Amino acid sequence: MRYEKAVILGAAGFIGINLSHALARQGVRLVCFDRIISPHWPEAATPVIGDFGHLPQALLKQLDHAMVFHLVSSSRPQPSTAEAAGEVGRDLVTTIQYLEATRERDIRWIFFSSGGTVYGQNDDMTIRESQPTHPICSYGVVKLAMEKYFALYRRLHGIDYVTVRLANPYGPWQHPLKGQGIIAAMLYRAMKGETIEIWGDGSKVRDYIYIGDAVKGVLSAAGAGRSGETYNIGTSRGMSINQLVDVIAGVQGTAPKVRYTAERSVDVARNVLSIEKLFTHTGWRPKTEIDDGIAMTADWLSKNSRLW
């Protein structure tokens, strides 16, 4: 890679922890930023702690001559608009402030958008980056607006960035009790003999990618992706929630208990990402089959149950 330094904004989360270890293995100087110090960061990482919204000086000083991975998000997809104004302020406005404060600096931004919510309802077998974006939740609208501002700052000030639209990652370090990450949540409940709750009839189709593959895709985009481009990162394979239940049953050796509840208005029927653009530009493709990925995730959850 061109840069010998990497800064991860939002490094204490599931993706950030996995990304931090992958970057540490590459030997780059690593800075991990979040509100708290994670005990799971690599020992060699330099921790910077603070409130992202306050633009802490200790963080701003670290952004020169670096790849900056922007994972910070204050919300998650939900049907309510009650927090919409707050999302705009905490995420969109704050990101613009960082872009303005660093527009003259030597930075390659890697912005983590959303692989699902920015597209909205789309029944195509796979969704390309060039297809229309019609978000149906505030989270998706904010992510898309942030993409547009990165593009604007490139046009006006020449900043270097790539946007990654990530599918549904799963694997080690994903917390099963935080309401995000359906595979971790379902596995956890199945392992404890608890009932898995499914919104709707289980027919909704998503693109699930093992975190090891996802991180390699992100690093491919960061290192070899073309400046100003947007890249989907997924598997180009769809799986319904009911099919996930079947895979979990196969991994566990017994069928989990399932309860169906009313579907949510924020959930589209199908979302599967085309990854041909990233493959064409960098040669990256995912390698982990979902049966193997879920088995590895189950093994990790079993060995690390003390964390929850």
N, C-alpha and C positions, 0 to 999 in steps of 0.2 A: 504494500500500500504506500501511497505517497506520504502519508503522515505517520510520524512516530509517536503521536499522542492521540488519545481518545478520551472524550468526556461523555459520560452517560447521564442524561438528565432524567430522573425517575428511576434510579438504579436499584431501589430496594424491592421492586416488584418482581413478579415471575419472569417476565421477559428480560428485565434488567439484570437479574442475577445470572441467568444463563448466558446473556451477552457478555457480561463482565468476565466470566471464566473463559469464554472463547477468545476474547481480546487479550486476556492475560497470557493465554497459550501462544499467541502470536508475538508476544514480547514487546508490545507497545507500552508506553507510559500511560497508565490508566488512572482516570479521575472519576470517582463515583459520587454523584450528587443526589441527595434526597433530604427529607425532613428528619430522618433518623439514620443512624449507622446500622447497616445490616451485618450481623455476624457471619453472613454467608458470602460476603464479598471476598475476592482473592486477597491474600495477605499483602501482596505488593501494591494494591490499589491505594491511591490517596483519597481519603474521604473528605468531602466538603458538605457541611450540613447547613440547611437554611430553608427559608420560605421562598419558593420559586417566584411567587408574586411580588416579592420585595426586591428582586434583582440584587441579591447579595454581592458585595464587592469581591469577596473571596472567590465566588464562582466566576464573575465576569473576568477576573484576572487569569483564570485557567483556560479561557476559551480561545486564546491566540494559538495559531498554527496547530490546529487540531481538527479531527473528525468529531463532530458533536451529534450525538444520537438523542433526539428529542422524543422521549416517551411520556412526558408528563401529561396527565389528563386528570381533571378534578371530578369527572363524572363517568357514567356508563349509560348505555342505551336504555331509555325508559319512555313509556307512553305519555307521561306527564310533561307539561311545559313549566311547571312551578319553579324549576331551577334554571330555566333558559337564560335569563338575564345574568345570573351568576356564572353560568358556563361561558358566556361571551366575555365577561369581565376577567374571570380567572384564567381562561385558556387562550382565547383569541387575542384579547387586548394585551395580555402579558407577553404572548409570543411576538406580537408586533413590536413591543417595547424592546425585546431582546434583539430583534432584527435591526431596529433603528440604532441601538447602542453598539452593534458590532458590524455594521454594514461595510466599514472600511478595513475590517480585519481579515486575516487569512484563515478562513474556516470552510470546511465542507460540512454542511448540515445534512443529516439523514433524518427526515421527518417521518414519524410513524403516524400515518393517517388510519383509516378504517377500511378493511377489505369488504365489509358487509354493508355498513350503514350508509356509506356515501352513494352507493348505487341505487338503493331503494328496491322496489319490486321489479324483477327482471326474470322472465321465465326461460331465457336462453340456456342451453346446456352449459355453456361457460361464458363468463363475462370478460370482455377485453377492456383495457384501460381507456380506450377511445370511446366507449359506449356512454350514453347519457347518464347523468347523475341526478337522481331525484330522491334525496333523503326523506324518510318519513318519521324521523325523530330529531330532536334538537341536537343530540350528540353528533349525528351525521352532518347536520347543517354546519355546526361549528368546525368540525374536522375539514369539511370541504372549503369553508371560508379561510381556514388556515393555509390550506394548499394554495388558494388563490393569492394570498399575501406573499407566500414564498415566491410564487411566479412573478408577482409585481416587483418585489425587491430584486429579483434577478434582472428583470427588464430595465428597471430604473437605475440600479446600483451595481449590477453584475455579480451578485452573490452566487456562490456555488452551492447547489443542493440537489438531492434526489428525494423523492417521496416514495415511501413503500406503503402499499395497501395490503395489510396482512390478513389472511384468512383466520380461522379459529385454531390458535395454537394450543397444544396440550403437552403435558410431560412433567418431569421433575421440577419441584419448587412452586408448582401451581397450588394455591391454597384452596382446598375443597369446600370451605365454609364461607367464602366471601361473596357468593352470588354471581361469580364469573367463572367461566370454564366448565362447560357442561360435562365433559368427560371426567375430570377430576371429581366433580360433585357426585356424579352417578356412581363412579367406582367406589368412592368413600362410603356412600350409603349401602351399596351392594355388599361391600366387605363387612359392614357392621350389621347386616341383616335388616336394614331399614328400608322403608318404601321409597322408591324413586318417583318424584313428582314430575309429570310432563305437562307443559302447557299445550293445549290442543290435542289433536289425535295422533301425534307422533310422526306425521307424514312430512313435516318440514325438512328440507334438504340443505345441508351445509357442507363446506369444504373444511376438513380437519387436517391440520399439519402438525407433525411431531416437532417439538421445540428445537431439537438438534438440527433438523432440516431447515426450520424457519430461520434460525440464527445464521446458518451458512448462506441462506438466500439473502439475508440482510447484509452480510459482509460482502457478498458478491456485488450487490447493488452499490454498497459504499465504496468498494475498491475499483470496480470496473464499470459501474453504471454511468450513463451519460448525464452530464449536468443539465438540470432542469427537467429531467424525465420522471415519469411516474411508473412504478413497477408493482404489479400484483405479485404476491408471494403466497402460494397455496399448493395444491396438488392437482388441480383440474379434475378432481374426482368428487362426486357428490355422494353423500350418505344421509339417509333419513335418521331421525332420532330412534325410531323403532329398530332400524338396522344396527344402530349403536348398542341398543339393549341386547340384541342377539350376539354381538361380538363380545360384550361384557359377560354374557352368560357362558360363552365358550371359554373365555379366559378364566372365569371363576369356577367353572364346572357345575354351576347351578343357575337356574333362572332367577333373576332378582324380582322382587315385588314391585309392581308399577301401579301408579294411580294417575289417571288423566284428569286435568282441570281445564278451566276455560282458557282459550288461547289469548295471547296479548296482541294488541293492535300494532305494536312496534316490531313484530316479527314478520318478515317477508316469507313467502312460500319456498323460494329457492334462491340460493346464493352459492355459486361455484365459480372460482376464478380461473381465467385463462392465464397460464404462466409462460406462454410462448415468447413474449417480448423479453422477459428477463433471460430466458434460455438463449435467445438469439443474440442478445447483447453481451452476455457473460458466460454462457455455457452451463449455468446452474440448473439442476433439477433435483427434486426431493428423492430420497432413496428408501425411506422407511414405510413399509406397508402398515396399514392401520391396525391390523391384528397384532403385529409385533410391537408397534408403538404403545398400544393399550396394555399389552402384557408388561412392557418395561415400566409404564407408568404405575400399574398396579403393584409391581414389585417395589418400586421406589416408595409409594405411599405406605406399603406394609412395613418397610424398614424405617420409616421416618414418622410414624404415628405420634411420637412424642411432641412433634412440632405444632400439633393442632389442639 
